Amino acid sequence: MNSWWELGDWRGHAGSDLAVHAVVCPFCYERGNFSFAYRADKKKPNASKVLHFDTLKCGNCAGYVMVLWSTSHFGGELHGFRTLPWPLRRERIPEHWPESVGRFWLQAHRSYTDENWDAAAVMARSAVQAAMREQHARGPNLRAEIDDLAGRGILPPHMKEWAHELRELGNESAHPSADGDQPDRSDVRDVVEFLDFLFQYLYTLPHEINQYRKRRARKPTQRGSAKSRSKDG
């Protein structure tokens, strides 16, 4: 997104009203329990696009959150939002991710936030293995499963290398040595961030491509124009 005026144009929640049920209180992590406190709007010059600045009050802890949101300029069937402040702790996996994979990702993030470095490393490893198996990887162990998906072109080379780094860090925490050293915080941060990239690649990107195709299919005139352009090279 290159401009706040693009908010809600390409991805977001269904409908033309703010999905309050999806807003999480950044203080108590209560979801969807808000009352309306204040709104200001800003209309885009020479266009129908409007940015809404809503202030919501949490019904649980009485904290406030400002929600910037807008519907798509292609029509009111989609809207996106950003919150300030935002929750520092992950509370839910994206809806289009498999539950069997996302629950380990969520535990890895929570463990990292709570500074449980060993638990974060082990859960990150479990998340990778769950993803490999969800992608039908073949092999007797995680090393072989990673190599199998990479050999079939499902994992790019750099993701294969990082997946093995994560596997090794997780193994060190799952099978501690006698000296009792814990993993380095920066190493754990890096592998948890890698999880985000991996799952964006495996699950979010295909979902967004599918959403793009559905949106294009609803616009026959634009699709026809695109075909004409393709014929012209």
Contacts in CASP RR format, 6 or more apart in sequence:
PFRMAT RR
TARGET T0000
AUTHOR 0000-0000-0000
METHOD contacts of the structure
MODEL  1
MNSWWELGDWRGHAGSDLAVHAVVCPFCYERGNFSFAYRADKKKPNASKV
LHFDTLKCGNCAGYVMVLWSTSHFGGELHGFRTLPWPLRRERIPEHWPES
VGRFWLQAHRSYTDENWDAAAVMARSAVQAAMREQHARGPNLRAEIDDLA
GRGILPPHMKEWAHELRELGNESAHPSADGDQPDRSDVRDVVEFLDFLFQ
YLYTLPHEINQYRKRRARKPTQRGSAKSRSKDG
1 7 0 8 1.000
1 10 0 8 1.000
4 51 0 8 1.000
4 68 0 8 1.000
5 44 0 8 1.000
5 49 0 8 1.000
5 51 0 8 1.000
5 70 0 8 1.000
5 73 0 8 1.000
7 51 0 8 1.000
7 68 0 8 1.000
7 69 0 8 1.000
7 70 0 8 1.000
7 80 0 8 1.000
7 81 0 8 1.000
7 82 0 8 1.000
8 69 0 8 1.000
8 70 0 8 1.000
8 71 0 8 1.000
8 72 0 8 1.000
8 78 0 8 1.000
8 79 0 8 1.000
8 80 0 8 1.000
9 72 0 8 1.000
9 73 0 8 1.000
9 74 0 8 1.000
9 78 0 8 1.000
10 72 0 8 1.000
10 208 0 8 1.000
10 212 0 8 1.000
11 78 0 8 1.000
11 80 0 8 1.000
11 208 0 8 1.000
11 211 0 8 1.000
12 78 0 8 1.000
12 79 0 8 1.000
12 80 0 8 1.000
12 81 0 8 1.000
13 19 0 8 1.000
13 22 0 8 1.000
13 78 0 8 1.000
13 79 0 8 1.000
13 80 0 8 1.000
13 81 0 8 1.000
14 77 0 8 1.000
14 78 0 8 1.000
15 71 0 8 1.000
15 76 0 8 1.000
15 77 0 8 1.000
15 78 0 8 1.000
15 79 0 8 1.000
16 71 0 8 1.000
16 76 0 8 1.000
16 77 0 8 1.000
16 79 0 8 1.000
17 79 0 8 1.000
18 52 0 8 1.000
18 54 0 8 1.000
18 67 0 8 1.000
18 69 0 8 1.000
18 79 0 8 1.000
18 81 0 8 1.000
19 79 0 8 1.000
19 81 0 8 1.000
20 32 0 8 1.000
20 34 0 8 1.000
20 56 0 8 1.000
21 31 0 8 1.000
21 32 0 8 1.000
22 31 0 8 1.000
22 32 0 8 1.000
23 31 0 8 1.000
23 32 0 8 1.000
23 34 0 8 1.000
23 56 0 8 1.000
23 65 0 8 1.000
23 67 0 8 1.000
23 81 0 8 1.000
23 83 0 8 1.000
24 30 0 8 1.000
24 31 0 8 1.000
24 32 0 8 1.000
24 83 0 8 1.000
24 87 0 8 1.000
24 91 0 8 1.000
24 92 0 8 1.000
25 31 0 8 1.000
25 32 0 8 1.000
25 33 0 8 1.000
25 34 0 8 1.000
25 58 0 8 1.000
25 60 0 8 1.000
25 61 0 8 1.000
25 63 0 8 1.000
25 65 0 8 1.000
25 87 0 8 1.000
26 65 0 8 1.000
26 83 0 8 1.000
26 85 0 8 1.000
26 86 0 8 1.000
26 87 0 8 1.000
26 88 0 8 1.000
27 58 0 8 1.000
27 61 0 8 1.000
27 63 0 8 1.000
28 58 0 8 1.000
28 60 0 8 1.000
28 61 0 8 1.000
28 63 0 8 1.000
29 87 0 8 1.000
29 89 0 8 1.000
29 91 0 8 1.000
30 58 0 8 1.000
30 59 0 8 1.000
30 60 0 8 1.000
30 61 0 8 1.000
31 91 0 8 1.000
31 92 0 8 1.000
33 58 0 8 1.000
33 59 0 8 1.000
33 60 0 8 1.000
34 56 0 8 1.000
34 57 0 8 1.000
34 58 0 8 1.000
34 59 0 8 1.000
34 65 0 8 1.000
35 56 0 8 1.000
35 57 0 8 1.000
35 59 0 8 1.000
36 54 0 8 1.000
36 56 0 8 1.000
36 57 0 8 1.000
37 55 0 8 1.000
37 56 0 8 1.000
37 57 0 8 1.000
37 64 0 8 1.000
38 54 0 8 1.000
38 55 0 8 1.000
39 52 0 8 1.000
39 53 0 8 1.000
39 54 0 8 1.000
39 55 0 8 1.000
40 52 0 8 1.000
40 53 0 8 1.000
41 50 0 8 1.000
41 51 0 8 1.000
41 52 0 8 1.000
41 53 0 8 1.000
42 50 0 8 1.000
42 51 0 8 1.000
42 53 0 8 1.000
43 49 0 8 1.000
43 50 0 8 1.000
43 51 0 8 1.000
44 50 0 8 1.000
44 51 0 8 1.000
47 73 0 8 1.000
48 73 0 8 1.000
49 70 0 8 1.000
49 73 0 8 1.000
50 70 0 8 1.000
50 71 0 8 1.000
51 68 0 8 1.000
51 69 0 8 1.000
51 70 0 8 1.000
52 67 0 8 1.000
52 68 0 8 1.000
52 69 0 8 1.000
52 70 0 8 1.000
53 66 0 8 1.000
53 67 0 8 1.000
53 68 0 8 1.000
54 66 0 8 1.000
54 67 0 8 1.000
54 68 0 8 1.000
54 69 0 8 1.000
55 64 0 8 1.000
55 65 0 8 1.000
55 66 0 8 1.000
55 67 0 8 1.000
56 64 0 8 1.000
56 65 0 8 1.000
56 66 0 8 1.000
56 67 0 8 1.000
57 63 0 8 1.000
57 64 0 8 1.000
58 64 0 8 1.000
58 65 0 8 1.000
65 83 0 8 1.000
65 84 0 8 1.000
65 85 0 8 1.000
66 83 0 8 1.000
66 84 0 8 1.000
67 81 0 8 1.000
67 82 0 8 1.000
67 83 0 8 1.000
68 81 0 8 1.000
68 82 0 8 1.000
68 83 0 8 1.000
68 84 0 8 1.000
69 79 0 8 1.000
69 80 0 8 1.000
69 81 0 8 1.000
69 82 0 8 1.000
70 79 0 8 1.000
70 80 0 8 1.000
70 81 0 8 1.000
71 78 0 8 1.000
71 79 0 8 1.000
71 80 0 8 1.000
72 78 0 8 1.000
72 79 0 8 1.000
74 215 0 8 1.000
88 113 0 8 1.000
89 109 0 8 1.000
89 110 0 8 1.000
89 113 0 8 1.000
90 106 0 8 1.000
90 109 0 8 1.000
90 110 0 8 1.000
90 113 0 8 1.000
91 106 0 8 1.000
92 106 0 8 1.000
93 99 0 8 1.000
93 102 0 8 1.000
93 103 0 8 1.000
93 105 0 8 1.000
93 106 0 8 1.000
94 203 0 8 1.000
94 204 0 8 1.000
96 203 0 8 1.000
96 204 0 8 1.000
96 207 0 8 1.000
97 105 0 8 1.000
97 199 0 8 1.000
97 203 0 8 1.000
97 204 0 8 1.000
98 134 0 8 1.000
98 203 0 8 1.000
100 130 0 8 1.000
100 134 0 8 1.000
101 127 0 8 1.000
101 130 0 8 1.000
101 131 0 8 1.000
101 134 0 8 1.000
101 199 0 8 1.000
101 203 0 8 1.000
102 127 0 8 1.000
102 130 0 8 1.000
102 199 0 8 1.000
104 123 0 8 1.000
104 124 0 8 1.000
104 126 0 8 1.000
104 127 0 8 1.000
104 130 0 8 1.000
105 123 0 8 1.000
105 127 0 8 1.000
105 195 0 8 1.000
105 199 0 8 1.000
107 119 0 8 1.000
107 123 0 8 1.000
107 126 0 8 1.000
107 127 0 8 1.000
108 120 0 8 1.000
108 123 0 8 1.000
108 124 0 8 1.000
108 126 0 8 1.000
108 127 0 8 1.000
108 192 0 8 1.000
108 195 0 8 1.000
109 120 0 8 1.000
109 192 0 8 1.000
111 117 0 8 1.000
111 119 0 8 1.000
111 120 0 8 1.000
111 123 0 8 1.000
112 120 0 8 1.000
112 188 0 8 1.000
112 189 0 8 1.000
112 192 0 8 1.000
115 185 0 8 1.000
117 173 0 8 1.000
117 182 0 8 1.000
117 183 0 8 1.000
117 184 0 8 1.000
117 185 0 8 1.000
117 188 0 8 1.000
118 173 0 8 1.000
118 176 0 8 1.000
118 182 0 8 1.000
118 183 0 8 1.000
119 173 0 8 1.000
120 188 0 8 1.000
120 192 0 8 1.000
121 169 0 8 1.000
121 170 0 8 1.000
121 172 0 8 1.000
121 173 0 8 1.000
121 183 0 8 1.000
121 187 0 8 1.000
121 188 0 8 1.000
121 191 0 8 1.000
122 170 0 8 1.000
122 173 0 8 1.000
122 174 0 8 1.000
124 166 0 8 1.000
124 169 0 8 1.000
124 170 0 8 1.000
124 188 0 8 1.000
124 191 0 8 1.000
124 192 0 8 1.000
124 194 0 8 1.000
124 195 0 8 1.000
125 142 0 8 1.000
125 166 0 8 1.000
125 167 0 8 1.000
125 169 0 8 1.000
125 170 0 8 1.000
125 171 0 8 1.000
125 173 0 8 1.000
125 174 0 8 1.000
127 195 0 8 1.000
127 199 0 8 1.000
128 142 0 8 1.000
128 146 0 8 1.000
128 163 0 8 1.000
128 166 0 8 1.000
128 167 0 8 1.000
128 195 0 8 1.000
128 198 0 8 1.000
129 142 0 8 1.000
129 145 0 8 1.000
131 198 0 8 1.000
131 199 0 8 1.000
131 202 0 8 1.000
132 142 0 8 1.000
132 145 0 8 1.000
132 146 0 8 1.000
132 148 0 8 1.000
132 149 0 8 1.000
133 145 0 8 1.000
135 149 0 8 1.000
135 154 0 8 1.000
135 202 0 8 1.000
137 144 0 8 1.000
137 145 0 8 1.000
137 146 0 8 1.000
137 148 0 8 1.000
137 149 0 8 1.000
138 144 0 8 1.000
138 145 0 8 1.000
138 148 0 8 1.000
139 145 0 8 1.000
139 148 0 8 1.000
142 167 0 8 1.000
143 164 0 8 1.000
143 167 0 8 1.000
146 155 0 8 1.000
146 160 0 8 1.000
146 163 0 8 1.000
146 164 0 8 1.000
146 167 0 8 1.000
147 160 0 8 1.000
149 155 0 8 1.000
149 160 0 8 1.000
150 156 0 8 1.000
150 157 0 8 1.000
150 159 0 8 1.000
150 160 0 8 1.000
155 163 0 8 1.000
159 197 0 8 1.000
159 198 0 8 1.000
159 201 0 8 1.000
162 191 0 8 1.000
162 194 0 8 1.000
162 198 0 8 1.000
163 194 0 8 1.000
163 198 0 8 1.000
165 191 0 8 1.000
165 194 0 8 1.000
166 191 0 8 1.000
166 194 0 8 1.000
166 195 0 8 1.000
169 183 0 8 1.000
169 187 0 8 1.000
169 188 0 8 1.000
169 191 0 8 1.000
170 183 0 8 1.000
170 191 0 8 1.000
172 183 0 8 1.000
173 182 0 8 1.000
173 183 0 8 1.000
216 222 0 8 1.000
216 223 0 8 1.000
216 226 0 8 1.000
217 223 0 8 1.000
END
